[in-house]
Amino acid sequence: MAGVESAIVQLVAMKLDHERCRPSAQPAPPVALKLMLALDLLCSMERPAIMEAAEICAAITKTEPTEARTRAMLSAIEFWTAGDLAAARNGFQGIVDTYPGDAVSVFVVHMLDFYIGDRPHMLASIARAIEFFAADDQVIGYLYGLHAFSLEENGLIDAAMERCRAALDLNPDDIYAMHAMVHCLYETGRHEEGARYIREYMRSRDGSTPMRIHIWWHYALFELYADNIREVLACYRIGIRRKTSPRSTEDLDAVTMLWRLALIKPSLDLDAYWRSLFQDWEPYLEENWYLFNDFHAYITYCQVGEYGRADALLKAVLARGQEVPEEMVDIFLGFRSFTTGDYADAATRLARSFHHSFSMGGSNAQRDVVELTGIEAAIRAQNYELVQRIRETGRVFRHQSPVLQEYKNRLAALRTSEIHA
């Protein structure tokens, strides 16, 4: 049992030792370790890893004696591998309700809430679940990190920062709690402090650090809003594109960082960067599986002019059998229109849909790219009323930065030209 307990802590800390959990390992791992491996593979949200997880679970079902909780997990995993993330979440939530203190299921519910964009449930679930863990439980600090991120995504920034500190006091190496703190700094517009915090945290850490690419994306985002473009490009090349595997989904953050750069500095020649990204995303059309990943592949295809591939991807997404909200289709097509120069169509679609982007999953900070693109499209379409509506109801302009000030200047100039007209 000691091995299982340590693996639970590893899983929740995002440091699970896969080799130890593989069915082929010697000595043969218990069912609990095989299940944790399957769940960690599922959390990658990549089709090949999903298929590997499905094979592991099929073998467990066929050859291993299972008790009620394991059967419930296998049932929920079956929904997950079929792409029904909401049903999978509900299945694991049922396990948490039946077996309070099941840290694995608590962690999985949190991740699935993130993948389907259900912020209210993410917070309610972890807030309830955490009460069943003792203050000296090995996993409690990592659960504080999950709670901190849930608080932040629901706009409770002060409480989130307090939870982050509590988590990091217990586990200074807790990357998820550190990541939640970075989000808090972003949400409060503390770009310089956020960049410094990441530099200091990552200084002694190597390429195997969990979430390394995503943390460097946050660093580049801070520097982007501070208008330190040279630093952003250096971070992109050295941090964001220094991958640990050839999988395209390691490039999720690379896509939207390049997109933001192109919005904010349209004079930059980013063609070579985009072509390189396209090479990694090109196979995704045949591996499409998850809406958030689909979105990033789609805008990459559009940005490099591969509209046939983009249209085929959207068709495949709509044919998968899982409901895709109309607003999400609007977002896809709005980005397509932006790349063709039809800014009026892009602005109209994104203005009416950006508030619904949560249904693709991801974080508030990641989805801000939809709002920012809507604003840029409306400015280029010279639609002052529309850009003002997005600005007043959105998130992007809550804080001060050189980049946001430039947007305000452009908006003021647009307003002046409209009045004169």
C-alpha positions as CSV (number, residue, x, y, z in Angstrom):
1,M,0.0,0.0,0.0
2,A,2.9,2.4,0.6
3,G,3.7,2.2,-3.1
4,V,0.1,3.1,-4.0
5,E,0.0,6.0,-1.5
6,S,3.2,7.5,-2.9
7,A,1.8,7.1,-6.5
8,I,-1.3,9.0,-5.4
9,V,0.8,11.9,-4.3
10,Q,2.9,11.7,-7.5
11,L,-0.3,11.8,-9.6
12,V,-1.8,14.8,-7.9
13,A,1.6,16.5,-8.0
14,M,1.8,15.8,-11.7
15,K,4.9,13.7,-11.3
16,L,3.7,10.2,-11.8
17,D,6.4,7.6,-12.6
18,H,4.9,5.9,-15.7
19,E,7.4,3.1,-16.0
20,R,6.6,1.9,-12.5
21,C,2.9,1.8,-13.3
22,R,3.0,0.1,-16.7
23,P,1.4,-3.4,-17.0
24,S,4.8,-4.7,-18.3
25,A,6.7,-3.5,-15.2
26,Q,8.5,-5.9,-12.9
27,P,7.2,-6.6,-10.3
28,A,3.7,-6.4,-11.9
29,P,2.0,-3.3,-10.6
30,P,-1.3,-3.6,-8.7
31,V,-4.6,-2.5,-10.4
32,A,-4.4,0.9,-8.6
33,L,-1.2,1.8,-10.3
34,K,-2.4,0.8,-13.7
35,L,-5.5,2.9,-13.2
36,M,-3.4,5.9,-12.2
37,L,-1.3,5.5,-15.3
38,A,-4.4,5.3,-17.4
39,L,-5.8,8.5,-15.8
40,D,-2.5,10.4,-16.3
41,L,-2.5,9.4,-19.9
42,L,-6.1,10.6,-20.3
43,C,-5.2,13.9,-18.8
44,S,-2.9,14.5,-21.7
45,M,-6.0,14.9,-23.9
46,E,-4.1,13.5,-26.9
47,R,-5.8,10.8,-29.0
48,P,-2.8,8.3,-29.0
49,A,-2.5,8.5,-25.2
50,I,-6.3,8.2,-24.8
51,M,-6.1,4.9,-26.9
52,E,-3.3,3.6,-24.7
53,A,-5.4,4.3,-21.6
54,A,-8.3,2.5,-23.1
55,E,-6.2,-0.6,-23.8
56,I,-4.9,-0.6,-20.2
57,C,-8.5,-0.4,-18.8
58,A,-9.7,-3.1,-21.2
59,A,-7.0,-5.4,-20.0
60,I,-7.9,-4.7,-16.3
61,T,-11.6,-5.4,-17.1
62,K,-10.7,-8.7,-18.8
63,T,-8.1,-10.1,-16.5
64,E,-8.2,-8.5,-13.1
65,P,-10.7,-9.0,-10.2
66,T,-12.2,-5.6,-9.4
67,E,-14.1,-4.1,-6.5
68,A,-16.9,-1.6,-6.7
69,R,-14.8,1.6,-6.7
70,T,-12.6,0.3,-9.5
71,R,-15.6,-0.7,-11.6
72,A,-17.0,2.8,-11.1
73,M,-13.7,4.3,-12.3
74,L,-13.5,2.0,-15.3
75,S,-17.1,3.0,-16.2
76,A,-16.2,6.7,-16.0
77,I,-13.0,6.2,-18.0
78,E,-15.1,4.5,-20.7
79,F,-17.1,7.7,-21.1
80,W,-13.8,9.7,-21.2
81,T,-12.2,7.6,-23.9
82,A,-15.5,7.9,-25.9
83,G,-15.1,11.7,-25.7
84,D,-18.0,12.3,-23.4
85,L,-16.1,14.4,-20.8
86,A,-19.2,15.6,-18.9
87,A,-20.4,12.1,-18.3
88,A,-16.9,11.1,-17.2
89,R,-16.8,14.0,-14.8
90,N,-20.1,13.1,-13.4
91,G,-18.9,9.5,-13.0
92,F,-15.9,10.5,-11.0
93,Q,-17.9,13.0,-9.0
94,G,-20.1,10.1,-8.0
95,I,-17.0,8.3,-6.8
96,V,-15.9,11.3,-4.7
97,D,-19.4,11.5,-3.2
98,T,-19.4,7.8,-2.4
99,Y,-15.8,7.6,-1.2
100,P,-14.9,10.9,0.4
101,G,-11.1,11.2,0.7
102,D,-10.4,9.5,-2.7
103,A,-7.7,11.9,-3.8
104,V,-7.3,10.4,-7.2
105,S,-11.0,11.0,-8.1
106,V,-10.9,14.5,-6.6
107,F,-7.9,15.3,-8.8
108,V,-9.6,13.8,-11.9
109,V,-12.9,15.7,-11.3
110,H,-10.8,18.9,-11.1
111,M,-9.0,18.2,-14.4
112,L,-12.2,17.2,-16.2
113,D,-14.0,20.4,-15.0
114,F,-11.0,22.3,-16.5
115,Y,-11.3,20.5,-19.8
116,I,-15.0,21.2,-20.1
117,G,-14.8,24.7,-18.8
118,D,-17.1,24.2,-15.8
119,R,-15.7,26.8,-13.4
120,P,-18.5,26.8,-10.8
121,H,-18.4,23.0,-10.4
122,M,-14.6,23.0,-10.3
123,L,-14.7,25.3,-7.2
124,A,-17.7,23.7,-5.5
125,S,-16.3,20.1,-5.9
126,I,-12.8,20.8,-4.5
127,A,-14.2,23.0,-1.7
128,R,-16.4,20.1,-0.5
129,A,-13.8,17.4,-1.1
130,I,-10.9,19.1,0.8
131,E,-12.8,18.9,4.1
132,F,-12.4,15.1,4.2
133,F,-8.6,15.3,4.3
134,A,-6.5,15.6,7.5
135,A,-4.2,18.6,7.9
136,D,-1.2,16.2,7.9
137,D,-2.3,14.1,4.9
138,Q,0.6,13.9,2.3
139,V,-1.7,15.1,-0.4
140,I,-3.4,18.0,1.3
141,G,-1.0,20.7,0.1
142,Y,-1.5,19.6,-3.5
143,L,-5.3,19.8,-3.1
144,Y,-4.8,23.3,-1.8
145,G,-3.2,24.1,-5.2
146,L,-6.2,22.7,-7.0
147,H,-8.4,24.8,-4.7
148,A,-6.3,27.9,-5.4
149,F,-6.7,27.6,-9.1
150,S,-10.4,27.0,-8.8
151,L,-10.8,30.1,-6.7
152,E,-8.8,32.2,-9.2
153,E,-10.8,31.0,-12.2
154,N,-14.0,32.0,-10.4
155,G,-12.6,35.5,-9.7
156,L,-11.8,35.0,-6.0
157,I,-8.3,36.3,-6.3
158,D,-7.5,37.2,-2.6
159,A,-8.7,33.8,-1.4
160,A,-6.8,32.1,-4.2
161,M,-3.5,33.8,-3.3
162,E,-3.9,32.7,0.3
163,R,-4.5,29.1,-0.8
164,C,-1.4,29.3,-3.1
165,R,0.8,30.4,-0.2
166,A,-0.5,27.6,2.0
167,A,0.1,25.1,-0.7
168,L,3.6,26.3,-1.4
169,D,4.5,26.5,2.3
170,L,3.8,22.7,2.4
171,N,5.3,21.9,-1.0
172,P,7.6,24.6,-2.5
173,D,7.9,22.5,-5.6
174,D,4.2,22.3,-6.2
175,I,4.0,23.5,-9.9
176,Y,0.2,23.6,-9.9
177,A,0.1,26.0,-6.9
178,M,2.8,28.1,-8.4
179,H,0.8,28.1,-11.7
180,A,-2.3,29.3,-9.8
181,M,-0.2,32.1,-8.3
182,V,0.9,33.2,-11.8
183,H,-2.7,33.3,-12.8
184,C,-3.5,35.5,-9.8
185,L,-0.8,37.9,-10.8
186,Y,-2.1,38.0,-14.4
187,E,-5.7,38.6,-13.2
188,T,-4.5,41.6,-11.1
189,G,-2.4,43.1,-13.9
190,R,0.9,42.6,-12.1
191,H,2.9,41.8,-15.3
192,E,6.4,42.8,-14.1
193,E,6.0,41.0,-10.8
194,G,4.6,37.9,-12.6
195,A,7.6,37.8,-15.0
196,R,10.0,38.1,-12.2
197,Y,8.3,35.4,-10.1
198,I,8.5,33.0,-13.0
199,R,12.2,33.7,-13.7
200,E,13.0,33.1,-10.1
201,Y,11.0,29.9,-9.8
202,M,12.3,28.4,-13.0
203,R,15.9,29.3,-12.5
204,S,16.9,26.1,-10.8
205,R,14.5,23.8,-12.8
206,D,15.2,21.7,-15.9
207,G,13.4,20.5,-18.9
208,S,11.6,17.8,-17.0
209,T,9.7,20.3,-14.9
210,P,5.9,19.6,-15.1
211,M,4.0,22.2,-17.1
212,R,7.4,23.8,-18.1
213,I,6.2,25.0,-21.5
214,H,3.0,26.4,-20.1
215,I,4.8,28.3,-17.4
216,W,7.1,29.9,-20.0
217,W,4.0,30.8,-22.0
218,H,2.8,32.7,-19.0
219,Y,6.2,34.5,-18.8
220,A,6.0,35.5,-22.4
221,L,2.4,36.7,-21.9
222,F,3.6,39.0,-19.1
223,E,6.4,40.3,-21.3
224,L,4.0,40.7,-24.2
225,Y,1.7,43.0,-22.3
226,A,4.8,45.0,-21.1
227,D,5.7,45.4,-24.8
228,N,9.0,43.6,-24.4
229,I,8.7,41.9,-27.8
230,R,12.4,40.8,-28.0
231,E,12.0,39.0,-24.7
232,V,8.8,37.4,-25.9
233,L,10.4,36.0,-29.1
234,A,13.4,34.7,-27.2
235,C,11.1,33.0,-24.7
236,Y,9.1,31.5,-27.6
237,R,12.2,30.0,-29.2
238,I,14.0,28.8,-26.1
239,G,11.2,28.0,-23.7
240,I,7.9,27.5,-25.5
241,R,9.1,25.6,-28.5
242,R,11.7,23.5,-26.7
243,K,9.5,20.5,-26.6
244,T,9.7,17.2,-24.7
245,S,7.9,15.2,-27.3
246,P,6.9,15.6,-31.0
247,R,3.2,15.7,-30.1
248,S,1.5,18.8,-31.6
249,T,-0.5,19.5,-28.4
250,E,2.7,20.6,-26.7
251,D,2.3,23.6,-29.1
252,L,-1.1,24.8,-27.8
253,D,0.5,27.7,-26.1
254,A,2.9,28.4,-29.0
255,V,-0.1,28.9,-31.3
256,T,-1.9,31.5,-29.2
257,M,1.4,33.3,-28.3
258,L,2.2,33.7,-32.0
259,W,-1.4,34.8,-32.7
260,R,-1.2,37.4,-30.0
261,L,2.1,38.6,-31.3
262,A,0.6,39.0,-34.8
263,L,-2.3,41.0,-33.3
264,I,-0.2,43.3,-31.3
265,K,2.7,43.7,-33.6
266,P,1.4,43.1,-37.2
267,S,4.6,44.3,-38.7
268,L,6.5,41.3,-37.4
269,D,7.4,38.7,-39.9
270,L,6.3,35.4,-38.3
271,D,5.8,33.3,-41.4
272,A,8.7,30.9,-40.6
273,Y,7.4,30.4,-37.0
274,W,3.9,29.6,-38.4
275,R,5.2,27.2,-41.0
276,S,7.2,25.4,-38.3
277,L,4.1,25.1,-36.1
278,F,2.0,23.9,-39.0
279,Q,4.4,21.0,-39.6
280,D,3.8,19.8,-36.0
281,W,0.0,20.3,-36.2
282,E,-0.5,18.9,-39.7
283,P,-1.2,15.3,-38.5
284,Y,-3.8,16.5,-36.0
285,L,-6.6,16.5,-38.6
286,E,-6.5,12.7,-38.4
287,E,-6.1,12.7,-34.6
288,N,-8.8,15.3,-33.7
289,W,-10.4,14.5,-30.4
290,Y,-10.8,17.5,-28.0
291,L,-12.3,20.9,-28.7
292,F,-9.6,23.0,-27.1
293,N,-6.9,21.2,-29.2
294,D,-9.2,21.4,-32.2
295,F,-9.3,25.2,-31.9
296,H,-5.6,25.6,-31.8
297,A,-5.1,23.3,-34.8
298,Y,-7.8,25.1,-36.7
299,I,-6.4,28.6,-36.3
300,T,-2.9,27.3,-37.3
301,Y,-4.3,25.8,-40.5
302,C,-6.1,29.1,-41.2
303,Q,-3.0,31.2,-40.5
304,V,-0.9,29.4,-43.0
305,G,-3.6,29.4,-45.6
306,E,-4.5,25.7,-45.3
307,Y,-8.3,26.4,-45.5
308,G,-9.2,23.1,-47.0
309,R,-7.6,21.4,-44.0
310,A,-9.2,23.8,-41.6
311,D,-12.7,23.2,-43.1
312,A,-12.1,19.5,-43.0
313,L,-11.2,19.7,-39.3
314,L,-14.2,21.7,-38.4
315,K,-16.4,19.2,-40.3
316,A,-14.8,16.3,-38.4
317,V,-15.3,18.1,-35.1
318,L,-19.0,18.6,-35.8
319,A,-19.3,15.0,-36.9
320,R,-17.8,13.4,-33.7
321,G,-21.2,13.1,-32.1
322,Q,-20.5,15.5,-29.1
323,E,-22.6,18.7,-29.0
324,V,-20.6,21.7,-30.1
325,P,-22.3,25.0,-29.0
326,E,-23.2,27.3,-31.9
327,E,-21.1,30.0,-30.2
328,M,-18.0,27.8,-30.6
329,V,-18.6,27.4,-34.3
330,D,-18.9,31.2,-34.5
331,I,-15.5,31.5,-32.7
332,F,-13.9,29.0,-35.2
333,L,-15.3,30.8,-38.2
334,G,-14.5,34.2,-36.7
335,F,-10.8,33.3,-36.5
336,R,-11.0,32.0,-40.1
337,S,-12.6,35.3,-41.3
338,F,-9.9,37.3,-39.5
339,T,-7.1,35.5,-41.4
340,T,-8.9,36.2,-44.7
341,G,-9.2,39.9,-43.9
342,D,-13.0,39.8,-43.4
343,Y,-12.7,41.8,-40.2
344,A,-16.4,42.8,-40.1
345,D,-17.5,39.2,-40.1
346,A,-14.8,38.2,-37.6
347,A,-15.8,41.1,-35.3
348,T,-19.5,40.3,-35.4
349,R,-19.0,36.6,-34.8
350,L,-16.5,37.0,-31.9
351,A,-18.4,39.9,-30.3
352,R,-21.5,37.7,-29.9
353,S,-19.6,34.6,-28.9
354,F,-16.5,35.4,-26.8
355,H,-18.5,35.2,-23.5
356,H,-19.2,31.5,-24.4
357,S,-15.6,30.4,-25.1
358,F,-15.5,28.7,-21.7
359,S,-17.1,25.6,-23.4
360,M,-13.9,24.8,-25.2
361,G,-12.1,24.3,-21.8
362,G,-8.8,25.9,-20.8
363,S,-8.3,28.9,-18.5
364,N,-9.6,32.4,-18.5
365,A,-6.1,33.7,-19.4
366,Q,-5.9,31.3,-22.4
367,R,-9.4,32.1,-23.7
368,D,-8.6,35.9,-23.5
369,V,-7.2,35.5,-27.0
370,V,-10.8,35.2,-28.3
371,E,-11.8,38.6,-26.8
372,L,-8.6,40.3,-27.9
373,T,-9.1,39.0,-31.5
374,G,-12.7,40.4,-31.5
375,I,-11.4,43.8,-30.3
376,E,-8.7,43.9,-33.0
377,A,-11.2,42.8,-35.7
378,A,-13.7,45.4,-34.7
379,I,-11.0,48.1,-34.8
380,R,-9.8,47.0,-38.2
381,A,-13.4,47.0,-39.4
382,Q,-13.7,50.5,-37.9
383,N,-16.8,49.5,-35.9
384,Y,-16.4,51.7,-32.8
385,E,-19.7,50.6,-31.3
386,L,-18.8,47.0,-31.5
387,V,-15.3,47.3,-30.1
388,Q,-16.6,49.5,-27.3
389,R,-19.2,46.8,-26.4
390,I,-16.5,44.1,-26.3
391,R,-14.3,46.3,-24.2
392,E,-17.0,47.2,-21.7
393,T,-18.3,43.6,-21.2
394,G,-15.0,41.7,-21.4
395,R,-11.9,41.1,-19.3
396,V,-8.9,42.3,-21.3
397,F,-9.0,46.0,-20.5
398,R,-9.3,45.8,-16.7
399,H,-5.7,46.6,-16.2
400,Q,-3.0,49.0,-17.4
401,S,-0.1,48.1,-19.7
402,P,1.8,49.7,-22.6
403,V,0.0,47.3,-25.0
404,L,-3.4,47.9,-23.6
405,Q,-2.8,51.7,-23.6
406,E,-2.0,51.4,-27.4
407,Y,-5.3,49.7,-27.9
408,K,-7.0,52.5,-26.0
409,N,-5.3,55.1,-28.2
410,R,-6.4,53.3,-31.3
411,L,-9.9,53.2,-30.0
412,A,-9.9,56.9,-29.2
413,A,-8.6,57.6,-32.7
414,L,-11.4,55.5,-34.2
415,R,-14.0,57.3,-32.1
416,T,-12.6,60.7,-33.3
417,S,-12.7,59.7,-36.9
418,E,-16.2,58.4,-36.5
419,I,-17.4,61.7,-35.0
420,H,-15.8,63.7,-37.8
421,A,-17.3,61.4,-40.4
